[in-house]
């Protein structure tokens, strides 16, 4: 071994000590405010919870609910197991079928891919919350008329995707079958009822246009 590449014990300890010192300085710099800048407010940092069960409050289908769950629990498990809300279905459990789809603040989300505590203080709508006063929504009624369901496992997710589509499409605006196909592209239906779903959505949209006329 040459003198240039020879490593002594003293040199090793010196290198390790230097690395530790630099690492500590970098870590401190990341947590401190820059010179002349505002102080870091710890209150703005995400709160750490768990690992024990922690109370969770949010709005579910128009009603305020509270449940105590561990931070690792998914929204789907909290809905089905702790809140007995079985509309969202557990099928793939990996976000690839959308049978567990719900609306979170109006946006479709796969409940199996969200932690329950991520919806704290937010509004969650399942298929059970689409209707009003115990009546089916216009879209749900259209699903019945067009026989847009068979085994039913995908139906709740389909209704959530299609409801979101209709909500962002103004009444009277044009809506094509291709747009409906695109909206339900993430919804897996093993029974193959896609044409019936498309027909139901177009029917519900046309009915809205007539009501507004």
LUMLOLO-795603 format. One record per atom (N, C-alpha, C): x, y, z; atom name; residue number from 1. Coordinates in steps of 0.05 Angstrom, whole numbers, plus 32768, in hexadecimal, padded with zeros to 4 digits. Example, Ala and Ser with C-alpha at 12.3 -4.5 7.8 and 13.67 -1.06 7.14 Angstrom:
<nodes>
8108, 7F8E, 809C, N, 1 .
80F6, 7FA6, 809C, CA, 1 .
8108, 7FBE, 809C, C, 1 .
8101, 7FD3, 808E, N, 2 .
8111, 7FEB, 808F, CA, 2 .
8102, 8001, 809D, C, 2 .
</nodes>
This chain:
<nodes>
8011, 7FE8, 8000, N, 1 .
8000, 8000, 8000, CA, 1 .
8012, 8019, 8000, C, 1 .
800C, 802C, 7FEF, N, 2 .
801D, 8044, 7FED, CA, 2 .
8017, 8057, 8004, C, 2 .
8029, 806A, 8008, N, 3 .
8026, 807D, 801E, CA, 3 .
800D, 808E, 801B, C, 3 .
8006, 8093, 8001, N, 4 .
7FEE, 80A3, 7FFB, CA, 4 .
7FD4, 8095, 8004, C, 4 .
7FD2, 807B, 8000, N, 5 .
7FBA, 806D, 8005, CA, 5 .
7FBA, 805F, 8021, C, 5 .
7FD0, 8060, 802F, N, 6 .
7FD2, 8053, 8049, CA, 6 .
7FC0, 8061, 805D, C, 6 .
7FAF, 8052, 806C, N, 7 .
7F9D, 805D, 807F, CA, 7 .
7FA5, 8055, 809B, C, 7 .
7FAB, 8068, 80AD, N, 8 .
7FB3, 8062, 80C8, CA, 8 .
7F9B, 8064, 80DA, C, 8 .
7F9D, 8059, 80F3, N, 9 .
7F87, 805A, 8106, CA, 9 .
7F81, 8077, 810D, C, 9 .
7F96, 8087, 8111, N, 10 .
7F91, 80A3, 8117, CA, 10 .
7F82, 80B1, 8100, C, 10 .
7F8A, 80AB, 80E8, N, 11 .
7F7D, 80B7, 80D1, CA, 11 .
7F60, 80AF, 80CE, C, 11 .
7F5B, 8095, 80D5, N, 12 .
7F3F, 808B, 80D4, CA, 12 .
7F2D, 809A, 80E8, C, 12 .
7F37, 809C, 8101, N, 13 .
7F27, 80AA, 8115, CA, 13 .
7F23, 80C7, 810E, C, 13 .
7F37, 80D3, 8102, N, 14 .
7F35, 80EF, 80FB, CA, 14 .
7F20, 80F3, 80E5, C, 14 .
7F1F, 80E1, 80D2, N, 15 .
7F0C, 80E2, 80BC, CA, 15 .
7EEF, 80DE, 80C6, C, 15 .
7EEC, 80CA, 80D8, N, 16 .
7ED1, 80C5, 80E3, CA, 16 .
7EC8, 80DD, 80F4, C, 16 .
7ED9, 80E9, 8104, N, 17 .
7ED2, 8100, 8114, CA, 17 .
7ECA, 8117, 8103, C, 17 .
7ED9, 811C, 80EE, N, 18 .
7ED2, 8132, 80DC, CA, 18 .
7EB7, 812E, 80CF, C, 18 .
7EB2, 8116, 80C6, N, 19 .
7E98, 8110, 80B9, CA, 19 .
7E81, 8114, 80CC, C, 19 .
7E84, 810B, 80E6, N, 20 .
7E6F, 810F, 80FA, CA, 20 .
7E6A, 812C, 80FF, C, 20 .
7E80, 813C, 8101, N, 21 .
7E7D, 8159, 8106, CA, 21 .
7E6E, 8166, 80EF, C, 21 .
7E75, 8160, 80D6, N, 22 .
7E68, 816C, 80BF, CA, 22 .
7E4B, 8164, 80BE, C, 22 .
7E45, 814B, 80C4, N, 23 .
7E29, 8142, 80C4, CA, 23 .
7E19, 8150, 80D8, C, 23 .
7E24, 8154, 80F0, N, 24 .
7E15, 8163, 8105, CA, 24 .
7E10, 817F, 80FE, C, 24 .
7E23, 818C, 80F1, N, 25 .
7E20, 81A8, 80E8, CA, 25 .
7E0A, 81AB, 80D3, C, 25 .
7E0A, 8198, 80C0, N, 26 .
7DF6, 8198, 80AB, CA, 26 .
7DDA, 8194, 80B7, C, 26 .
7DD8, 8181, 80C9, N, 27 .
7DBE, 817B, 80D6, CA, 27 .
7DB4, 8193, 80E5, C, 27 .
7DC6, 81A1, 80F3, N, 28 .
7DBE, 81B8, 8102, CA, 28 .
7DB6, 81CF, 80F0, C, 28 .
7DC4, 81D2, 80D9, N, 29 .
7DBD, 81E7, 80C6, CA, 29 .
7DA2, 81E2, 80BA, C, 29 .
7D9A, 81C9, 80B6, N, 30 .
7D80, 81C3, 80AA, CA, 30 .
7D6A, 81CA, 80BC, C, 30 .
7D6E, 81CA, 80D7, N, 31 .
7D58, 81CF, 80EA, CA, 31 .
7D58, 81EB, 80F4, C, 31 .
7D6E, 81FB, 80EF, N, 32 .
7D6F, 8216, 80F8, CA, 32 .
7D67, 8229, 80E2, C, 32 .
7D5E, 8240, 80E9, N, 33 .
7D57, 8255, 80D6, CA, 33 .
7D70, 8260, 80CA, C, 33 .
7D70, 8268, 80B0, N, 34 .
7D87, 8275, 80A4, CA, 34 .
7D8D, 8290, 80B1, C, 34 .
7DA6, 8298, 80AF, N, 35 .
7DAE, 82B2, 80BB, CA, 35 .
7D9D, 82C8, 80B0, C, 35 .
7D91, 82D8, 80C2, N, 36 .
7D81, 82EF, 80B9, CA, 36 .
7D65, 82E7, 80B2, C, 36 .
7D5E, 82CD, 80B3, N, 37 .
7D43, 82C4, 80AB, CA, 37 .
7D32, 82C1, 80C4, C, 37 .
7D18, 82BC, 80BF, N, 38 .
7D05, 82B9, 80D6, CA, 38 .
7D0B, 82A0, 80E5, C, 38 .
7D04, 829F, 80FE, N, 39 .
7D09, 8287, 810E, CA, 39 .
7CF7, 8270, 8105, C, 39 .
7D00, 8258, 8109, N, 40 .
7CF0, 8240, 8101, CA, 40 .
7CDA, 823C, 8116, C, 40 .
7CC1, 823A, 810C, N, 41 .
7CAA, 8235, 811E, CA, 41 .
7CA4, 8218, 811F, C, 41 .
7CA9, 820B, 8136, N, 42 .
7CA4, 81EF, 8138, CA, 42 .
7C87, 81E8, 8136, C, 42 .
7C75, 81FC, 813A, N, 43 .
7C58, 81F6, 8139, CA, 43 .
7C4F, 81F0, 811C, C, 43 .
7C5F, 81F9, 8108, N, 44 .
7C58, 81F4, 80ED, CA, 44 .
7C60, 81D9, 80E3, C, 44 .
7C71, 81CB, 80F3, N, 45 .
7C7A, 81B0, 80EB, CA, 45 .
7C63, 819C, 80EF, C, 45 .
7C61, 8187, 80DF, N, 46 .
7C4C, 8173, 80E3, CA, 46 .
7C4E, 8166, 80FE, C, 46 .
7C37, 8164, 810B, N, 47 .
7C37, 8158, 8126, CA, 47 .
7C3C, 813A, 8124, C, 47 .
7C4B, 8130, 8137, N, 48 .
7C50, 8113, 8138, CA, 48 .
7C3C, 8106, 8149, C, 48 .
7C30, 80F1, 8140, N, 49 .
7C1B, 80E2, 814F, CA, 49 .
7C22, 80C5, 8150, C, 49 .
7C16, 80B7, 8163, N, 50 .
7C1A, 809A, 8166, CA, 50 .
7C32, 8093, 8176, C, 50 .
7C39, 8079, 8177, N, 51 .
7C2D, 8063, 8167, CA, 51 .
7C12, 8059, 8172, C, 51 .
7C0A, 8063, 818A, N, 52 .
7BF1, 805A, 8196, CA, 52 .
7BDA, 8067, 8187, C, 52 .
7BC2, 805B, 818A, N, 53 .
7BAA, 8067, 817D, CA, 53 .
7BA6, 8084, 8185, C, 53 .
7B9E, 8094, 8171, N, 54 .
7B9A, 80B1, 8175, CA, 54 .
7B7E, 80B9, 816B, C, 54 .
7B70, 80CA, 8179, N, 55 .
7B56, 80D3, 8170, CA, 55 .
7B58, 80E1, 8155, C, 55 .
7B44, 80DC, 8144, N, 56 .
7B43, 80E7, 8129, CA, 56 .
7B27, 80F2, 8125, C, 56 .
7B25, 810B, 811C, N, 57 .
7B0A, 8117, 8116, CA, 57 .
7B0A, 8120, 80F9, C, 57 .
7AF4, 811A, 80EC, N, 58 .
7AF0, 8124, 80D1, CA, 58 .
7AD2, 8122, 80CA, C, 58 .
7ACA, 812C, 80B3, N, 59 .
7AAE, 812B, 80AB, CA, 59 .
7AAA, 8114, 8098, C, 59 .
7A98, 8103, 809E, N, 60 .
7A92, 80EB, 808E, CA, 60 .
7A75, 80EC, 8084, C, 60 .
7A72, 80EE, 806A, N, 61 .
7A57, 80EF, 805E, CA, 61 .
7A45, 8104, 806B, C, 61 .
7A51, 811B, 8071, N, 62 .
7A42, 8132, 807C, CA, 62 .
7A3F, 8133, 809A, C, 62 .
7A4A, 811F, 80A8, N, 63 .
7A49, 811E, 80C5, CA, 63 .
7A65, 811E, 80D1, C, 63 .
7A68, 812C, 80E7, N, 64 .
7A81, 812D, 80F5, CA, 64 .
7A85, 8112, 8104, C, 64 .
7A9C, 8106, 8101, N, 65 .
7AA1, 80EC, 810E, CA, 65 .
7ABC, 80EE, 811C, C, 65 .
7ABF, 80DD, 8130, N, 66 .
7AD9, 80DA, 813E, CA, 66 .
7ADF, 80BD, 8143, C, 66 .
7AF7, 80B5, 813E, N, 67 .
7B00, 809A, 8141, CA, 67 .
7B1C, 809A, 814B, C, 67 .
7B24, 8086, 815B, N, 68 .
7B3F, 8085, 8165, CA, 68 .
7B4D, 806E, 8157, C, 68 .
7B62, 8075, 8148, N, 69 .
7B70, 8060, 8138, CA, 69 .
7B8E, 8066, 8139, C, 69 .
7B9E, 8051, 8134, N, 70 .
7BBB, 8054, 8133, CA, 70 .
7BC2, 8063, 8119, C, 70 .
7BD9, 8071, 811A, N, 71 .
7BE1, 8080, 8102, CA, 71 .
7BE6, 806F, 80E9, C, 71 .
7BEA, 8055, 80ED, N, 72 .
7BF0, 8043, 80D6, CA, 72 .
7BD6, 803A, 80C8, C, 72 .
7BBF, 803F, 80D4, N, 73 .
7BA6, 8035, 80C9, CA, 73 .
7B9E, 8045, 80B0, C, 73 .
7B96, 8037, 809B, N, 74 .
7B8D, 8045, 8082, CA, 74 .
7B71, 8050, 8085, C, 74 .
7B6B, 8062, 8074, N, 75 .
7B50, 806E, 8075, CA, 75 .
7B3B, 8058, 806F, C, 75 .
7B42, 8046, 805D, N, 76 .
7B2F, 8030, 8056, CA, 76 .
7B29, 801F, 806F, C, 76 .
7B3D, 8017, 807E, N, 77 .
7B38, 8007, 8096, CA, 77 .
7B29, 8016, 80AB, C, 77 .
7B2F, 8030, 80AE, N, 78 .
7B21, 8040, 80C1, CA, 78 .
7B03, 8042, 80BA, C, 78 .
7AFE, 8045, 80A0, N, 79 .
7AE2, 8047, 8097, CA, 79 .
7AD3, 802D, 809B, C, 79 .
7ADF, 8017, 8092, N, 80 .
7AD1, 7FFE, 8092, CA, 80 .
7AD0, 7FF0, 80AD, C, 80 .
7AE6, 7FF1, 80BC, N, 81 .
7AE8, 7FE2, 80D5, CA, 81 .
7ADF, 7FF3, 80ED, C, 81 .
7AE9, 800C, 80EE, N, 82 .
7AE3, 801C, 8106, CA, 82 .
7AC9, 802C, 8104, C, 82 .
7AC2, 8033, 80EB, N, 83 .
7AA9, 8043, 80E8, CA, 83 .
7A93, 8034, 80DA, C, 83 .
7A97, 801B, 80D4, N, 84 .
7A83, 800A, 80C8, CA, 84 .
7A77, 8017, 80AE, C, 84 .
7A88, 8024, 809F, N, 85 .
7A80, 8030, 8085, CA, 85 .
7A8B, 801E, 806F, C, 85 .
7A7A, 800C, 8065, N, 86 .
7A83, 7FF7, 8053, CA, 86 .
7A7F, 7FFD, 8036, C, 86 .
7A77, 8015, 802F, N, 87 .
7A74, 801C, 8013, CA, 87 .
7A8E, 8019, 8003, C, 87 .
7AA4, 8025, 800D, N, 88 .
7ABE, 8021, 8000, CA, 88 .
7AC7, 8004, 8003, C, 88 .
7ACD, 7FF7, 7FED, N, 89 .
7AD4, 7FDA, 7FEE, CA, 89 .
7AF2, 7FD6, 7FEF, C, 89 .
7AFB, 7FC1, 7FFE, N, 90 .
7B17, 7FB9, 7FFF, CA, 90 .
7B1A, 7FA3, 7FEB, C, 90 .
7B27, 7FA8, 7FD5, N, 91 .
7B2B, 7F94, 7FBF, CA, 91 .
7B49, 7F90, 7FBA, C, 91 .
7B56, 7FA3, 7FAF, N, 92 .
7B73, 7F9F, 7FA9, CA, 92 .
7B85, 7FA8, 7FC0, C, 92 .
7B7C, 7FBB, 7FD0, N, 93 .
7B8B, 7FC6, 7FE6, CA, 93 .
7BA6, 7FD2, 7FDE, C, 93 .
7BA8, 7FDB, 7FC5, N, 94 .
7BC1, 7FE7, 7FBC, CA, 94 .
7BBC, 7FFE, 7FA8, C, 94 .
7BA4, 8008, 7FA7, N, 95 .
7B9E, 8020, 7F97, CA, 95 .
7B9C, 801B, 7F79, C, 95 .
7B97, 8002, 7F71, N, 96 .
7B96, 7FFC, 7F54, CA, 96 .
7B7A, 7FF6, 7F49, C, 96 .
7B66, 7FF5, 7F5A, N, 97 .
7B4B, 7FEE, 7F50, CA, 97 .
7B36, 8004, 7F56, C, 97 .
7B3B, 8015, 7F69, N, 98 .
7B29, 802C, 7F70, CA, 98 .
7B0E, 8023, 7F7C, C, 98 .
7B0C, 800A, 7F85, N, 99 .
7AF4, 8001, 7F92, CA, 99 .
7AF0, 800F, 7FAD, C, 99 .
7B05, 801A, 7FB8, N, 100 .
7B03, 8028, 7FD2, CA, 100 .
7B02, 8046, 7FCF, C, 100 .
7AFC, 804F, 7FB8, N, 101 .
7AFD, 806C, 7FB2, CA, 101 .
7AEA, 807C, 7FC4, C, 101 .
7AF3, 8093, 7FCE, N, 102 .
7AE2, 80A5, 7FDD, CA, 102 .
7AE9, 80C1, 7FD4, C, 102 .
7AD9, 80D4, 7FDB, N, 103 .
7ADF, 80F1, 7FD6, CA, 103 .
7AEB, 80FD, 7FEF, C, 103 .
7B02, 8109, 7FED, N, 104 .
7B0F, 8117, 8003, CA, 104 .
7B0F, 8134, 7FFB, C, 104 .
7AFF, 8144, 8009, N, 105 .
7AFC, 8160, 8001, CA, 105 .
7AF5, 8163, 7FE3, C, 105 .
7AE5, 8150, 7FDA, N, 106 .
7ADB, 8151, 7FBE, CA, 106 .
7AED, 8144, 7FA9, C, 106 .
7B04, 813A, 7FB2, N, 107 .
7B16, 812E, 7F9F, CA, 107 .
7B17, 8110, 7FA3, C, 107 .
7B14, 8100, 7F8D, N, 108 .
7B15, 80E2, 7F90, CA, 108 .
7B30, 80D9, 7F9A, C, 108 .
7B2F, 80C8, 7FAF, N, 109 .
7B48, 80BD, 7FBA, CA, 109 .
7B43, 80A0, 7FC1, C, 109 .
7B58, 8090, 7FBD, N, 110 .
7B56, 8073, 7FC5, CA, 110 .
7B5B, 8071, 7FE3, C, 110 .
7B46, 8068, 7FF1, N, 111 .
7B48, 8067, 800E, CA, 111 .
7B5D, 8053, 8018, C, 111 .
7B63, 803F, 8008, N, 112 .
7B77, 802C, 8010, CA, 112 .
7B93, 8037, 800F, C, 112 .
7B97, 804D, 8002, N, 113 .
7BB1, 8059, 7FFE, CA, 113 .
7BB5, 8072, 800F, C, 113 .
7BA2, 8078, 8021, N, 114 .
7BA4, 808F, 8033, CA, 114 .
7BA4, 8086, 804F, C, 114 .
7BB4, 8093, 8060, N, 115 .
7BB2, 808E, 807D, CA, 115 .
7B9A, 809D, 8087, C, 115 .
7B8D, 8091, 809B, N, 116 .
7B75, 809D, 80A5, CA, 116 .
7B79, 80B9, 80B0, C, 116 .
7B90, 80BD, 80BD, N, 117 .
7B95, 80D7, 80CA, CA, 117 .
7B9B, 80ED, 80B5, C, 117 .
7B9E, 80E5, 809C, N, 118 .
7BA2, 80F9, 8087, CA, 118 .
7B88, 8108, 8081, C, 118 .
7B71, 80FE, 808A, N, 119 .
7B58, 810C, 8085, CA, 119 .
7B4E, 811C, 809E, C, 119 .
7B5F, 811F, 80B1, N, 120 .
7B57, 812E, 80C9, CA, 120 .
7B4D, 814A, 80C2, C, 120 .
7B35, 8150, 80CB, N, 121 .
7B29, 816A, 80C5, CA, 121 .
7B1F, 816E, 80A9, C, 121 .
7B1F, 8159, 8099, N, 122 .
7B16, 815B, 807D, CA, 122 .
7AFB, 814E, 8079, C, 122 .
7AF1, 8150, 8061, N, 123 .
7AD6, 8145, 805B, CA, 123 .
7ADA, 812C, 8049, C, 123 .
7ACF, 8116, 8052, N, 124 .
7AD0, 80FD, 8043, CA, 124 .
7AB4, 80F5, 803B, C, 124 .
7AB0, 80EF, 8022, N, 125 .
7A96, 80E6, 8018, CA, 125 .
7A99, 80CB, 800B, C, 125 .
7A89, 80B8, 8015, N, 126 .
7A88, 809D, 8009, CA, 126 .
7A6F, 809B, 7FF8, C, 126 .
7A6B, 8084, 7FEC, N, 127 .
7A54, 8080, 7FDB, CA, 127 .
7A3A, 8084, 7FEB, C, 127 .
7A3B, 807F, 8005, N, 128 .
7A23, 8082, 8015, CA, 128 .
7A1B, 809F, 8019, C, 128 .
7A2E, 80B1, 8013, N, 129 .
7A28, 80CD, 8017, CA, 129 .
7A21, 80DC, 7FFE, C, 129 .
7A1E, 80CE, 7FE7, N, 130 .
7A18, 80DB, 7FCE, CA, 130 .
79FB, 80E3, 7FCC, C, 130 .
79E9, 80D4, 7FD8, N, 131 .
79CC, 80DB, 7FD7, CA, 131 .
79C5, 80EE, 7FED, C, 131 .
79AC, 80F7, 7FEE, N, 132 .
79A3, 8109, 8002, CA, 132 .
7987, 8100, 800C, C, 132 .
7984, 8104, 8026, N, 133 .
796A, 80FD, 8033, CA, 133 .
7961, 80E1, 802D, C, 133 .
7974, 80CE, 802C, N, 134 .
796D, 80B2, 8028, CA, 134 .
7967, 80AB, 800B, C, 134 .
796A, 80BE, 7FF9, N, 135 .
7965, 80B9, 7FDD, CA, 135 .
797F, 80B6, 7FCD, C, 135 .
797F, 80A5, 7FB9, N, 136 .
7996, 80A2, 7FA8, CA, 136 .
799C, 80BC, 7F98, C, 136 .
79B5, 80C1, 7F92, N, 137 .
79BB, 80D8, 7F81, CA, 137 .
79B2, 80D2, 7F65, C, 137 .
79B1, 80E7, 7F54, N, 138 .
79A9, 80E3, 7F39, CA, 138 .
79BB, 80D0, 7F2A, C, 138 .
79D4, 80D0, 7F30, N, 139 .
79E7, 80BE, 7F24, CA, 139 .
79E2, 80A1, 7F2D, C, 139 .
79DD, 809E, 7F47, N, 140 .
79D7, 8083, 7F51, CA, 140 .
79BE, 8078, 7F44, C, 140 .
79AA, 8088, 7F40, N, 141 .
7992, 807F, 7F33, CA, 141 .
7997, 8078, 7F16, C, 141 .
79A9, 8087, 7F09, N, 142 .
79B0, 8080, 7EED, CA, 142 .
79BF, 8066, 7EEC, C, 142 .
79CF, 8060, 7F00, N, 143 .
79DD, 8046, 7F01, CA, 143 .
79C9, 802F, 7F02, C, 143 .
79B3, 8033, 7F11, N, 144 .
799F, 801F, 7F13, CA, 144 .
7990, 801C, 7EF9, C, 144 .
7989, 8032, 7EEC, N, 145 .
797A, 8030, 7ED3, CA, 145 .
798A, 8022, 7EBD, C, 145 .
79A4, 8027, 7EBC, N, 146 .
79B5, 801C, 7EA7, CA, 146 .
79C3, 8002, 7EAF, C, 146 .
79BB, 7FF7, 7EC6, N, 147 .
79C7, 7FDE, 7ECF, CA, 147 .
79E6, 7FDF, 7ECF, C, 147 .
79F0, 7FF5, 7EDB, N, 148 .
7A0D, 7FFA, 7EDA, CA, 148 .
7A1C, 7FED, 7EF1, C, 148 .
7A11, 7FD7, 7EFB, N, 149 .
7A1F, 7FC8, 7F10, CA, 149 .
7A17, 7FAB, 7F0F, C, 149 .
7A2B, 7F9A, 7F16, N, 150 .
7A25, 7F7D, 7F17, CA, 150 .
7A2C, 7F72, 7F33, C, 150 .
7A46, 7F6B, 7F37, N, 151 .
7A4D, 7F61, 7F51, CA, 151 .
7A4D, 7F77, 7F66, C, 151 .
7A52, 7F90, 7F5E, N, 152 .
7A50, 7FA6, 7F70, CA, 152 .
7A69, 7FAF, 7F7E, C, 152 .
7A7F, 7FA0, 7F7B, N, 153 .
7A97, 7FA7, 7F89, CA, 153 .
7AA4, 7FC1, 7F7F, C, 153 .
7AA0, 7FC6, 7F65, N, 154 .
7AAC, 7FDE, 7F5A, CA, 154 .
7A99, 7FF6, 7F5A, C, 154 .
7A7F, 7FF1, 7F60, N, 155 .
7A6B, 8005, 7F5D, CA, 155 .
7A6F, 801E, 7F6D, C, 155 .
7A76, 801B, 7F86, N, 156 .
7A7A, 8033, 7F97, CA, 156 .
7A90, 8044, 7F8C, C, 156 .
7AA6, 8038, 7F84, N, 157 .
7ABC, 8047, 7F79, CA, 157 .
7AB5, 8054, 7F5E, C, 157 .
7AA6, 8046, 7F4E, N, 158 .
7A9C, 8051, 7F34, CA, 158 .
7A8B, 806A, 7F39, C, 158 .
7A79, 8068, 7F4D, N, 159 .
7A67, 807E, 7F53, CA, 159 .
7A77, 8097, 7F5D, C, 159 .
7A8C, 8092, 7F6C, N, 160 .
7A9D, 80A8, 7F76, CA, 160 .
7AAB, 80B6, 7F5F, C, 160 .
7AB7, 80A6, 7F4D, N, 161 .
7AC5, 80B1, 7F36, CA, 161 .
7AB2, 80C1, 7F24, C, 161 .
7A9A, 80B5, 7F1F, N, 162 .
7A87, 80C2, 7F0D, CA, 162 .
7A7A, 80DB, 7F1A, C, 162 .
7A76, 80DA, 7F34, N, 163 .
7A6C, 80F1, 7F42, CA, 163 .
7A7F, 8108, 7F40, C, 163 .
7A99, 8102, 7F44, N, 164 .
7AAD, 8117, 7F42, CA, 164 .
7AAE, 8123, 7F26, C, 164 .
7AAA, 8112, 7F12, N, 165 .
7AA9, 811B, 7EF6, CA, 165 .
7A92, 812E, 7EF1, C, 165 .
7A7A, 8127, 7EFB, N, 166 .
7A63, 8137, 7EF6, CA, 166 .
7A65, 8152, 7F06, C, 166 .
7A72, 8151, 7F1D, N, 167 .
7A74, 8169, 7F2D, CA, 167 .
7A87, 817E, 7F1F, C, 167 .
7A9A, 8174, 7F11, N, 168 .
7AAC, 8187, 7F03, CA, 168 .
7AA4, 818D, 7EE7, C, 168 .
7A8D, 8181, 7EDE, N, 169 .
7A83, 8186, 7EC4, CA, 169 .
7A69, 8196, 7EC7, C, 169 .
7A68, 81AF, 7EBF, N, 170 .
7A50, 81C0, 7EC2, CA, 170 .
7A38, 81B3, 7EB4, C, 170 .
7A21, 81B6, 7EC0, N, 171 .
7A08, 81AD, 7EB3, CA, 171 .
7A04, 81BC, 7E99, C, 171 .
79FE, 81AD, 7E84, N, 172 .
79FB, 81B9, 7E69, CA, 172 .
7A14, 81B8, 7E58, C, 172 .
7A2B, 81B4, 7E65, N, 173 .
7A44, 81B2, 7E56, CA, 173 .
7A45, 8196, 7E48, C, 173 .
7A54, 8195, 7E33, N, 174 .
7A57, 817C, 7E24, CA, 174 .
7A67, 8168, 7E35, C, 174 .
7A5F, 814F, 7E33, N, 175 .
7A6D, 8139, 7E41, CA, 175 .
7A6C, 8121, 7E2F, C, 175 .
7A83, 8117, 7E28, N, 176 .
7A84, 8100, 7E15, CA, 176 .
7A8A, 80E6, 7E23, C, 176 .
7A84, 80D0, 7E15, N, 177 .
7A8A, 80B6, 7E20, CA, 177 .
7AA8, 80B2, 7E25, C, 177 .
7AB8, 80BF, 7E15, N, 178 .
7AD5, 80BD, 7E18, CA, 178 .
7ADD, 80CA, 7E32, C, 178 .
7AD0, 80E0, 7E3A, N, 179 .
7AD7, 80ED, 7E53, CA, 179 .
7ACF, 80DC, 7E6B, C, 179 .
7AB8, 80CF, 7E68, N, 180 .
7AB0, 80BD, 7E7E, CA, 180 .
7AC4, 80A5, 7E80, C, 180 .
7ACB, 809A, 7E69, N, 181 .
7ADF, 8085, 7E69, CA, 181 .
7AF9, 808D, 7E77, C, 181 .
7B01, 80A6, 7E72, N, 182 .
7B1A, 80B0, 7E7E, CA, 182 .
7B16, 80B3, 7E9C, C, 182 .
7AFE, 80BC, 7EA5, N, 183 .
7AF9, 80C0, 7EC1, CA, 183 .
7AF9, 80A6, 7ED1, C, 183 .
7AF1, 8090, 7EC4, N, 184 .
7AF0, 8076, 7ED3, CA, 184 .
7B07, 8064, 7ECB, C, 184 .
7B1C, 8070, 7EBF, N, 185 .
7B33, 805F, 7EB6, CA, 185 .
7B40, 8050, 7ECD, C, 185 .
7B3F, 805C, 7EE5, N, 186 .
7B4C, 804E, 7EFC, CA, 186 .
7B39, 803B, 7F0B, C, 186 .
7B21, 8039, 7F02, N, 187 .
7B0D, 8027, 7F0F, CA, 187 .
7B0D, 800C, 7F01, C, 187 .
7B13, 7FF7, 7F0F, N, 188 .
7B14, 7FDC, 7F03, CA, 188 .
7AF9, 7FCE, 7F08, C, 188 .
7AED, 7FC5, 7EF1, N, 189 .
7AD4, 7FB6, 7EF3, CA, 189 .
7AD8, 7F9B, 7EE5, C, 189 .
7AD9, 7F86, 7EF5, N, 190 .
7ADD, 7F6B, 7EEB, CA, 190 .
7AC5, 7F61, 7EDB, C, 190 .
7AAD, 7F6C, 7EE1, N, 191 .
7A95, 7F64, 7ED3, CA, 191 .
7A91, 7F71, 7EB8, C, 191 .
7AA1, 7F86, 7EB2, N, 192 .
7AA0, 7F92, 7E98, CA, 192 .
7A87, 7FA4, 7E93, C, 192 .
7A7E, 7FB2, 7EA8, N, 193 .
7A66, 7FC3, 7EA4, CA, 193 .
7A6D, 7FDF, 7E9B, C, 193 .
7A85, 7FE4, 7E91, N, 194 .
7A8D, 7FFF, 7E89, CA, 194 .
7A79, 800D, 7E76, C, 194 .
7A6F, 8000, 7E61, N, 195 .
7A5C, 800D, 7E50, CA, 195 .
7A43, 8017, 7E5E, C, 195 .
7A39, 8007, 7E71, N, 196 .
7A22, 800E, 7E81, CA, 196 .
7A28, 8026, 7E93, C, 196 .
7A40, 8027, 7E9E, N, 197 .
7A48, 803D, 7EAF, CA, 197 .
7A49, 8057, 7E9F, C, 197 .
7A55, 8055, 7E87, N, 198 .
7A56, 806D, 7E76, CA, 198 .
7A3A, 8077, 7E6F, C, 198 .
7A29, 8064, 7E68, N, 199 .
7A0D, 806C, 7E61, CA, 199 .
79FF, 8079, 7E78, C, 199 .
7A04, 806F, 7E90, N, 200 .
79F7, 807A, 7EA8, CA, 200 .
7A01, 8096, 7EAE, C, 200 .
7A1A, 809B, 7EAB, N, 201 .
7A26, 80B6, 7EB0, CA, 201 .
7A1B, 80CA, 7E9B, C, 201 .
7A1A, 80C2, 7E82, N, 202 .
7A10, 80D4, 7E6D, CA, 202 .
79F3, 80DA, 7E71, C, 202 .
79E4, 80C6, 7E7B, N, 203 .
79C7, 80CA, 7E80, CA, 203 .
79C4, 80DD, 7E97, C, 203 .
79D3, 80DA, 7EAD, N, 204 .
79D1, 80EC, 7EC4, CA, 204 .
79D9, 8108, 7EBC, C, 204 .
79ED, 810B, 7EAC, N, 205 .
79F6, 8125, 7EA3, CA, 205 .
79E0, 8133, 7E92, C, 205 .
79D4, 8123, 7E80, N, 206 .
79BF, 812E, 7E6F, CA, 206 .
79A7, 8137, 7E7F, C, 206 .
79A1, 8128, 7E94, N, 207 .
798A, 812F, 7EA6, CA, 207 .
7990, 8149, 7EB4, C, 207 .
79A8, 814E, 7EBC, N, 208 .
79AF, 8167, 7EC9, CA, 208 .
79AA, 817F, 7EB5, C, 208 .
79B2, 817A, 7E9C, N, 209 .
79AE, 8190, 7E88, CA, 209 .
7990, 8196, 7E84, C, 209 .
7980, 8181, 7E85, N, 210 .
7963, 8185, 7E81, CA, 210 .
7957, 8194, 7E99, C, 210 .
7960, 818D, 7EB1, N, 211 .
7956, 819A, 7EC9, CA, 211 .
795E, 81B7, 7ECA, C, 211 .
7975, 81BE, 7EBE, N, 212 .
797E, 81DA, 7EBF, CA, 212 .
7972, 81EA, 7EA8, C, 212 .
7965, 81DD, 7E95, N, 213 .
795A, 81EB, 7E7E, CA, 213 .
7941, 81FB, 7E86, C, 213 .
</nodes>
